[in-house]
Amino acid sequence: MDEQVGVIADSRQVESLAGIMGGDATAVSDDTKNVYVEAAFWWPKAVAGRSRRYNFSTDAGHRFERGVDPAQTVEHIERITQLILEICGGEAGPMDDHVVAMPERKPVALRVERAAKVIGMPVTQADCAGVFKRLGLEFSETAGVITVTPPSWRFDIQIEEDLIEEVIRVLGYPKLPATPPLAPVVGKVRSESRRSVHALRHALAARDYFETINFSFVEERWERELAGNDKPIQLLNPIAAPLAVMRSSLLGSLVNVLRYNLTRKAPRVRVFEIGRVFLRDASVQESDSSIAGVDQPMRVAGLAWGPVDQQQWGAKERQVDFFDVKGDVEALFAPRQLRFVAAEHPALHPGRSARVELDGVEIGVIGELHPKWRQGYELPSAPVVFELALDAAMARTLPKGQGVARQQAVLRDIAVIVGEKVTHESLMATIAKAQGGLIRSAKLFDVFKPAQPTAELQAGERSLAVRLELLDEEATLTDERIEEAMAAVIALLAAELGAKLRG
């Protein structure tokens, strides 16, 4: 027991659970000679749900949860005493009545005009007053308003709508006219800047992922190892001993789905899940849709393992890798551009993982499962996983029309020698800074690193080949302008990345 459970106790021990059940020390048996009759009023909120915590239900708990009349406690004791004297005999003792913090029944006003509007048919003040007389309710009247003072046994009369319900209930629901709605029925148009969750499911299914639905409660080991959560939210009544905590990540559930499929000899697994996770957050306030101290965001996560494609004749079989899943994630957000920044995560390979950013805000992670967890969960090879914020995945930019260019684009290829630490992102960002506005697009199409250092490519260097598309919407490009733009790109790459033009 804790501070949420009321008890009746003496100076030595607890005698009974308040409003639920008495204890053995106060039980009546064939040897009982003296009976002390006690009755009390318990607030419904102080009793509700307590019985279920101890896995039993009693008549007392059932009644007190729904409310009893606090004004008739003395009459009830007198009736019980009368029955004891009639059946068992004996002598009655004195009555001791204590009245403390009794419920107060505040008057409730009913506006007749409001009642007619809510009910949907004309009712008069005389109709309403007649109903309250039949129900034995005390009331007072003014023009258009009836004020009712609820009796002690009516817990359900607290607001005006409660009185309106009593009026139509007594008058009879069959008297309600069948009238069509007066308001026009207008369809609600969803904003095109936000797609539905179902559309996101279709997009993932189009990328060859199958949806899976898992429990929100998981094994504590998954939280500790795959989410780095040493203090997960514990369940008071888990349906199974292993499923004892609430998940703060979807990755553990997906890895378990992979294991389930592998035990059934699945040659290729690609699954995703859209679900809620549960995070401790002291800033979250209690409301109808939230629990104090617990943040419950929605996430979308995916896992890919095995060959990239189904078995076929047109290409050699290849295992799925980081860049395949990265392409799937980019396709979900297209045409918006994502940024992938190398980062570490408890569940992911230190050198093959990244955080996903959209417009400078982190929205999730992507990477290959950590080798020690691959061994720990007995997987033949490491899957590639991702987990993203659902709100970010549902938002999208509206397409904008653009006419076909009147001028012909010019393509130029360059190969530059850079250090191994120069990333694709930094290369493209530098090219985008080139002055002149002629560079329409840039695509990396080749990466070369010799097995042994050469005179041109030293140790720690590699060659990156980029195809540039140049276009001027207004005029045909001349050789001079093209060469000038290319020279500007090469100079910028040399200044910011230390790149050298490969001969």
C-alpha positions as CSV (number, residue, x, y, z in Angstrom):
1,M,0.0,0.0,0.0
2,D,1.0,3.6,-0.5
3,E,-0.3,7.1,0.0
4,Q,-3.0,6.6,-2.7
5,V,-4.8,3.9,-0.8
6,G,-7.1,4.8,2.2
7,V,-7.1,2.6,5.2
8,I,-8.8,2.2,8.6
9,A,-6.3,1.5,11.3
10,D,-5.8,1.4,15.0
11,S,-2.6,2.2,16.9
12,R,-1.1,-1.2,16.0
13,Q,-2.1,-2.2,12.5
14,V,-4.3,-1.7,9.4
15,E,-7.8,-3.0,10.0
16,S,-9.3,-2.7,6.5
17,L,-9.0,-1.1,3.1
18,A,-11.2,2.0,3.1
19,G,-14.4,1.5,1.0
20,I,-13.2,-1.8,-0.3
21,M,-12.9,-4.7,2.2
22,G,-12.4,-5.3,5.9
23,G,-9.5,-7.3,7.4
24,D,-9.4,-10.6,9.2
25,A,-9.0,-8.9,12.6
26,T,-12.5,-7.3,12.3
27,A,-14.2,-10.3,10.6
28,V,-17.4,-11.8,12.1
29,S,-17.4,-15.5,12.9
30,D,-19.7,-17.9,14.9
31,D,-17.8,-17.0,18.0
32,T,-18.5,-13.2,17.7
33,K,-20.4,-11.8,20.7
34,N,-19.9,-8.0,20.3
35,V,-20.6,-6.2,17.0
36,Y,-19.5,-2.6,16.4
37,V,-21.5,-1.4,13.4
38,E,-19.6,1.3,11.4
39,A,-20.6,3.0,8.1
40,A,-18.9,5.8,6.2
41,F,-19.1,7.9,3.1
42,W,-16.0,7.6,0.8
43,W,-15.3,9.9,-2.0
44,P,-15.6,8.0,-5.4
45,K,-12.2,9.3,-6.5
46,A,-10.6,8.0,-3.3
47,V,-11.8,4.5,-4.0
48,A,-11.9,4.2,-7.8
49,G,-9.4,1.7,-9.2
50,R,-8.0,0.6,-5.9
51,S,-9.6,-2.8,-5.9
52,R,-8.0,-3.7,-9.3
53,R,-4.6,-2.9,-7.9
54,Y,-5.0,-5.9,-5.6
55,N,-6.7,-8.2,-8.2
56,F,-10.1,-8.5,-6.5
57,S,-13.5,-6.7,-6.6
58,T,-16.0,-6.1,-3.8
59,D,-19.6,-4.8,-3.6
60,A,-18.4,-2.0,-1.4
61,G,-15.8,-0.9,-3.9
62,H,-18.3,-1.2,-6.7
63,R,-20.8,1.1,-5.0
64,F,-18.4,3.7,-3.6
65,E,-16.7,4.1,-6.9
66,R,-20.0,5.2,-8.4
67,G,-21.1,7.4,-5.4
68,V,-23.5,6.8,-2.5
69,D,-25.8,9.1,-0.6
70,P,-23.8,10.6,2.3
71,A,-26.9,12.0,4.0
72,Q,-28.4,8.5,4.9
73,T,-25.4,6.9,6.7
74,V,-27.2,7.2,10.1
75,E,-30.4,5.6,8.7
76,H,-28.4,2.8,7.2
77,I,-26.7,2.0,10.6
78,E,-30.1,2.1,12.3
79,R,-31.5,-0.4,9.8
80,I,-28.5,-2.7,10.2
81,T,-28.9,-2.5,14.0
82,Q,-32.6,-3.4,13.7
83,L,-31.8,-6.5,11.6
84,I,-29.2,-7.7,14.1
85,L,-31.6,-7.3,17.1
86,E,-34.4,-9.0,15.2
87,I,-32.3,-12.0,14.1
88,C,-29.6,-12.4,16.7
89,G,-30.9,-10.6,19.7
90,G,-28.9,-8.5,22.1
91,E,-28.8,-4.9,23.2
92,A,-28.1,-1.8,21.1
93,G,-25.5,0.8,22.0
94,P,-25.4,4.6,21.4
95,M,-25.0,6.2,18.0
96,D,-21.9,8.3,17.3
97,D,-22.1,10.4,14.1
98,H,-19.1,12.5,12.7
99,V,-19.7,14.8,9.8
100,V,-16.4,15.9,8.1
101,A,-15.9,17.3,4.5
102,M,-19.2,16.2,3.1
103,P,-19.9,16.7,-0.6
104,E,-21.6,20.0,-1.4
105,R,-24.4,20.0,-4.0
106,K,-24.2,23.4,-5.7
107,P,-27.3,24.7,-7.4
108,V,-27.4,24.2,-11.2
109,A,-29.3,26.7,-13.5
110,L,-31.2,25.6,-16.6
111,R,-32.0,28.1,-19.3
112,V,-35.2,27.0,-21.1
113,E,-34.2,28.5,-24.4
114,R,-30.8,26.7,-24.2
115,A,-32.6,23.4,-23.4
116,A,-34.8,23.7,-26.4
117,K,-31.8,24.4,-28.7
118,V,-29.8,21.5,-27.4
119,I,-32.7,19.0,-27.4
120,G,-33.8,20.1,-30.9
121,M,-37.5,20.7,-30.2
122,P,-39.5,23.3,-28.5
123,V,-39.9,22.9,-24.7
124,T,-41.6,25.3,-22.3
125,Q,-40.6,26.3,-18.8
126,A,-43.7,24.5,-17.6
127,D,-42.5,21.3,-19.2
128,C,-39.1,21.5,-17.5
129,A,-40.6,22.4,-14.1
130,G,-43.0,19.4,-14.4
131,V,-40.1,17.1,-15.1
132,F,-38.2,18.3,-12.0
133,K,-41.4,17.9,-9.8
134,R,-41.7,14.3,-11.0
135,L,-38.1,13.6,-10.2
136,G,-38.5,15.1,-6.7
137,L,-35.9,17.8,-7.2
138,E,-36.0,21.1,-5.4
139,F,-35.9,24.2,-7.7
140,S,-36.7,27.8,-8.0
141,E,-37.9,29.7,-11.0
142,T,-37.4,33.1,-12.7
143,A,-38.3,34.2,-16.2
144,G,-36.7,31.6,-18.6
145,V,-34.4,30.1,-15.9
146,I,-35.0,27.2,-13.5
147,T,-32.4,26.7,-10.7
148,V,-32.2,23.2,-9.3
149,T,-30.6,22.2,-6.0
150,P,-29.5,18.6,-6.5
151,P,-30.3,16.2,-3.6
152,S,-27.6,14.3,-1.8
153,W,-28.2,11.1,-3.8
154,R,-27.8,12.8,-7.3
155,F,-24.0,12.7,-8.0
156,D,-24.7,13.1,-11.7
157,I,-26.2,16.6,-11.7
158,Q,-23.4,19.1,-11.9
159,I,-23.8,21.1,-15.1
160,E,-26.7,22.5,-17.2
161,E,-26.4,19.7,-19.7
162,D,-27.2,17.2,-16.9
163,L,-30.5,18.9,-16.3
164,I,-31.2,19.0,-20.1
165,E,-30.7,15.3,-20.3
166,E,-33.2,14.7,-17.5
167,V,-35.8,16.8,-19.3
168,I,-35.7,14.9,-22.5
169,R,-35.3,11.6,-20.8
170,V,-38.6,12.1,-18.8
171,L,-40.5,13.7,-21.7
172,G,-39.5,10.8,-23.9
173,Y,-36.9,10.4,-26.7
174,P,-39.6,9.2,-29.2
175,K,-41.0,12.8,-29.1
176,L,-37.8,14.1,-30.8
177,P,-38.6,15.2,-34.3
178,A,-36.6,13.7,-37.2
179,T,-35.2,16.9,-38.8
180,P,-32.4,17.0,-41.4
181,P,-29.3,19.1,-40.5
182,L,-29.4,22.7,-41.6
183,A,-25.7,23.3,-41.9
184,P,-24.1,22.6,-45.3
185,V,-22.0,19.4,-45.5
186,V,-18.6,20.6,-46.8
187,G,-15.7,18.3,-47.3
188,K,-12.5,19.2,-45.4
189,V,-9.6,19.6,-47.8
190,R,-6.2,18.5,-46.4
191,S,-3.3,20.8,-47.0
192,E,-1.0,19.6,-49.8
193,S,2.0,20.7,-47.7
194,R,1.5,17.7,-45.4
195,R,0.9,14.1,-46.5
196,S,-1.0,11.6,-44.5
197,V,0.6,8.7,-42.6
198,H,-1.1,6.3,-45.0
199,A,0.6,8.1,-47.9
200,L,4.0,7.6,-46.1
201,R,3.2,3.9,-45.7
202,H,2.6,3.7,-49.5
203,A,5.9,5.5,-50.2
204,L,7.8,3.0,-48.0
205,A,6.0,0.0,-49.5
206,A,6.9,1.4,-53.0
207,R,10.6,1.1,-51.8
208,D,10.0,-2.6,-51.2
209,Y,9.5,-2.4,-47.4
210,F,6.9,-4.4,-45.5
211,E,5.1,-2.8,-42.6
212,T,5.3,-4.5,-39.2
213,I,3.4,-3.6,-36.0
214,N,4.9,-4.4,-32.6
215,F,4.1,-4.0,-28.9
216,S,5.0,-0.6,-27.3
217,F,6.5,-2.5,-24.4
218,V,9.8,-4.3,-25.0
219,E,12.6,-6.1,-23.3
220,E,14.8,-4.0,-21.0
221,R,17.9,-5.3,-22.8
222,W,16.8,-3.7,-26.1
223,E,16.5,-0.3,-24.4
224,R,19.8,-0.6,-22.7
225,E,21.8,-1.8,-25.6
226,L,20.1,-0.4,-28.7
227,A,18.7,2.9,-27.3
228,G,21.3,3.7,-24.6
229,N,18.5,4.1,-22.1
230,D,19.5,2.9,-18.7
231,K,16.3,4.1,-17.0
232,P,13.4,3.1,-19.2
233,I,9.8,3.5,-18.1
234,Q,8.8,0.4,-16.1
235,L,5.4,-1.3,-16.5
236,L,3.4,-2.1,-13.4
237,N,1.6,-5.1,-14.9
238,P,3.6,-6.5,-17.9
239,I,1.8,-9.1,-20.0
240,A,5.0,-11.1,-20.0
241,A,8.1,-11.0,-17.9
242,P,10.5,-10.0,-20.7
243,L,8.2,-7.2,-22.0
244,A,8.6,-5.1,-18.9
245,V,9.5,-1.5,-20.1
246,M,8.1,1.1,-22.6
247,R,10.2,1.6,-25.7
248,S,12.1,4.8,-26.4
249,S,13.2,3.6,-29.8
250,L,11.7,1.4,-32.6
251,L,15.1,-0.2,-33.5
252,G,14.8,-3.0,-30.9
253,S,11.4,-4.1,-32.3
254,L,12.8,-4.2,-35.9
255,V,15.8,-6.2,-34.9
256,N,13.5,-8.7,-33.2
257,V,11.4,-8.9,-36.3
258,L,14.6,-9.6,-38.3
259,R,15.5,-12.4,-35.9
260,Y,12.0,-13.9,-36.2
261,N,12.2,-13.9,-40.0
262,L,15.8,-15.4,-40.1
263,T,14.7,-18.3,-37.9
264,R,12.2,-19.1,-40.6
265,K,14.9,-19.0,-43.3
266,A,13.9,-15.7,-44.9
267,P,16.5,-14.8,-47.6
268,R,15.8,-11.1,-47.6
269,V,14.2,-8.8,-45.1
270,R,13.0,-5.2,-45.5
271,V,10.6,-3.9,-42.9
272,F,9.4,-0.6,-41.4
273,E,7.2,0.5,-38.5
274,I,5.4,3.7,-37.7
275,G,4.7,3.9,-34.0
276,R,5.0,5.8,-30.7
277,V,7.9,5.9,-28.4
278,F,8.0,7.0,-24.7
279,L,10.6,9.3,-23.3
280,R,11.0,10.9,-19.9
281,D,10.4,14.6,-20.1
282,A,9.7,16.7,-17.0
283,S,8.3,19.6,-19.1
284,V,5.3,17.5,-20.3
285,Q,2.1,18.5,-18.4
286,E,-0.9,16.3,-17.6
287,S,-3.8,16.5,-20.1
288,D,-6.4,14.4,-21.8
289,S,-3.9,13.3,-24.4
290,S,-0.6,13.3,-22.4
291,I,0.8,12.0,-19.2
292,A,2.9,14.2,-16.9
293,G,6.6,13.7,-17.4
294,V,6.3,11.4,-20.4
295,D,6.8,12.6,-24.0
296,Q,5.2,10.4,-26.6
297,P,6.4,11.4,-30.1
298,M,5.7,9.3,-33.3
299,R,8.6,7.8,-35.2
300,V,9.1,6.0,-38.5
301,A,11.9,3.4,-38.6
302,G,13.1,0.9,-41.2
303,L,15.5,-2.1,-41.5
304,A,17.0,-3.7,-44.6
305,W,19.0,-7.0,-44.6
306,G,20.1,-9.3,-47.3
307,P,20.4,-8.8,-51.1
308,V,19.6,-5.4,-52.6
309,D,17.2,-7.0,-55.1
310,Q,15.2,-10.1,-55.5
311,Q,17.0,-12.9,-57.2
312,Q,17.4,-12.1,-60.9
313,W,19.5,-12.7,-64.0
314,G,20.3,-9.1,-65.0
315,A,22.8,-8.2,-62.2
316,K,25.1,-9.9,-59.7
317,E,23.8,-10.4,-56.2
318,R,25.0,-7.8,-53.8
319,Q,24.3,-7.2,-50.1
320,V,22.4,-4.1,-49.1
321,D,24.7,-1.4,-47.6
322,F,24.5,2.1,-46.0
323,F,24.1,3.9,-49.3
324,D,21.2,1.8,-50.5
325,V,19.1,2.7,-47.4
326,K,20.4,6.3,-47.5
327,G,18.9,6.5,-51.0
328,D,15.6,5.1,-49.7
329,V,15.4,7.8,-47.0
330,E,16.3,10.5,-49.5
331,A,13.5,9.3,-51.8
332,L,11.0,9.7,-49.0
333,F,11.9,13.4,-48.6
334,A,12.5,14.3,-52.2
335,P,12.7,17.0,-53.5
336,R,13.8,18.3,-50.0
337,Q,17.5,17.8,-49.5
338,L,18.7,15.9,-46.4
339,R,22.1,16.3,-44.8
340,F,23.9,13.2,-43.4
341,V,26.5,14.0,-40.7
342,A,28.8,11.3,-39.3
343,A,27.7,10.6,-35.7
344,E,27.7,7.9,-33.1
345,H,24.7,6.0,-31.8
346,P,24.5,3.2,-29.2
347,A,23.0,0.8,-31.7
348,L,25.1,1.6,-34.8
349,H,28.5,1.0,-36.2
350,P,30.8,3.9,-35.2
351,G,32.2,4.3,-38.7
352,R,29.0,3.6,-40.7
353,S,26.4,5.7,-39.1
354,A,25.1,9.3,-39.4
355,R,22.5,11.6,-38.0
356,V,20.0,12.9,-40.5
357,E,19.4,16.7,-40.6
358,L,16.6,18.6,-42.4
359,D,17.0,22.4,-42.7
360,G,19.6,22.3,-40.0
361,V,17.5,20.3,-37.5
362,E,18.3,16.8,-36.5
363,I,15.4,14.5,-37.3
364,G,16.9,11.0,-36.9
365,V,19.7,8.5,-37.4
366,I,20.8,6.0,-40.0
367,G,23.5,3.4,-40.1
368,E,24.6,-0.2,-39.9
369,L,24.0,-2.2,-36.7
370,H,27.0,-2.3,-34.4
371,P,29.2,-5.5,-34.7
372,K,28.8,-6.4,-31.1
373,W,25.0,-6.3,-31.3
374,R,25.1,-8.3,-34.5
375,Q,26.9,-11.0,-32.6
376,G,24.9,-10.5,-29.4
377,Y,21.6,-11.0,-31.3
378,E,23.0,-13.8,-33.4
379,L,22.6,-12.3,-36.8
380,P,24.6,-13.6,-39.8
381,S,25.4,-10.1,-41.0
382,A,24.6,-6.6,-39.9
383,P,21.4,-4.9,-41.1
384,V,21.1,-1.3,-42.0
385,V,18.5,0.7,-40.0
386,F,17.1,4.2,-39.8
387,E,14.8,6.0,-37.4
388,L,13.2,9.4,-38.1
389,A,10.7,11.8,-36.6
390,L,7.3,11.2,-38.2
391,D,6.3,14.9,-38.3
392,A,9.4,15.7,-40.4
393,A,8.6,12.8,-42.8
394,M,5.0,13.9,-43.3
395,A,5.8,17.5,-44.2
396,R,6.6,18.2,-47.9
397,T,7.2,21.1,-50.2
398,L,4.7,21.9,-53.0
399,P,6.0,21.5,-56.5
400,K,6.6,24.6,-58.6
401,G,6.2,24.7,-62.3
402,Q,9.2,25.6,-64.5
403,G,9.4,26.0,-68.2
404,V,11.7,24.1,-70.5
405,A,14.9,26.0,-71.0
406,R,15.2,27.7,-74.4
407,Q,18.9,27.4,-74.5
408,Q,21.0,24.2,-74.6
409,A,22.9,23.1,-71.6
410,V,26.6,22.3,-71.7
411,L,28.2,19.4,-69.9
412,R,31.8,19.5,-68.6
413,D,33.6,16.8,-66.6
414,I,36.4,17.6,-64.1
415,A,38.5,15.2,-61.9
416,V,40.1,16.7,-58.8
417,I,42.5,15.1,-56.3
418,V,41.5,15.7,-52.7
419,G,42.3,14.3,-49.3
420,E,40.3,11.3,-48.1
421,K,38.6,13.4,-45.4
422,V,37.0,15.6,-48.0
423,T,33.3,14.6,-48.1
424,H,30.9,14.5,-51.0
425,E,28.8,17.1,-49.2
426,S,31.7,19.6,-48.8
427,L,32.6,19.1,-52.5
428,M,29.1,19.9,-53.7
429,A,28.7,22.8,-51.3
430,T,31.9,24.4,-52.6
431,I,30.9,24.0,-56.2
432,A,27.5,25.6,-55.4
433,K,29.3,28.7,-54.2
434,A,30.9,29.3,-57.6
435,Q,30.1,32.8,-58.9
436,G,28.4,33.5,-62.2
437,G,25.2,31.5,-61.8
438,L,25.9,29.2,-64.7
439,I,26.3,25.9,-62.7
440,R,22.8,24.3,-62.9
441,S,23.8,20.9,-61.4
442,A,26.8,18.9,-60.3
443,K,26.9,15.1,-59.9
444,L,29.7,12.9,-58.7
445,F,30.1,10.0,-61.0
446,D,33.5,8.4,-60.2
447,V,35.7,7.9,-57.2
448,F,39.2,6.5,-57.8
449,K,41.9,5.4,-55.3
450,P,44.8,3.3,-56.5
451,A,45.8,0.2,-54.6
452,Q,49.3,1.6,-54.3
453,P,50.4,5.3,-54.2
454,T,51.4,6.7,-57.5
455,A,53.3,9.9,-58.6
456,E,49.9,11.6,-59.1
457,L,47.9,10.1,-56.2
458,Q,49.8,10.0,-52.9
459,A,48.8,8.1,-49.8
460,G,45.7,9.6,-48.2
461,E,44.4,11.0,-51.5
462,R,41.7,10.1,-54.0
463,S,40.3,11.3,-57.3
464,L,36.7,12.6,-57.5
465,A,35.2,13.0,-60.9
466,V,32.2,15.5,-61.2
467,R,30.0,16.2,-64.1
468,L,28.9,19.9,-64.3
469,E,25.9,21.1,-66.1
470,L,26.1,24.8,-67.3
471,L,23.2,26.8,-68.6
472,D,22.2,30.4,-69.3
473,E,18.5,30.8,-69.7
474,E,18.9,34.0,-71.7
475,A,21.8,33.5,-74.1
476,T,23.9,30.7,-75.7
477,L,27.0,30.0,-73.8
478,T,30.3,30.8,-75.5
479,D,33.6,28.9,-75.0
480,E,35.0,31.9,-73.2
481,R,32.2,32.0,-70.6
482,I,32.3,28.2,-70.1
483,E,36.1,28.2,-69.6
484,E,35.8,31.2,-67.2
485,A,33.1,29.4,-65.1
486,M,35.2,26.2,-65.0
487,A,38.3,28.1,-63.9
488,A,36.3,29.7,-61.2
489,V,35.1,26.3,-59.9
490,I,38.6,24.8,-59.9
491,A,40.0,27.9,-58.1
492,L,37.3,27.7,-55.5
493,L,37.9,24.0,-54.9
494,A,41.6,24.6,-54.6
495,A,41.2,27.5,-52.1
496,E,38.6,25.8,-49.8
497,L,39.4,22.1,-50.1
498,G,43.0,22.0,-51.3
499,A,41.9,20.2,-54.5
500,K,44.2,19.8,-57.5
501,L,43.0,19.3,-61.0
502,R,43.9,15.8,-62.2
503,G,45.9,15.6,-65.4
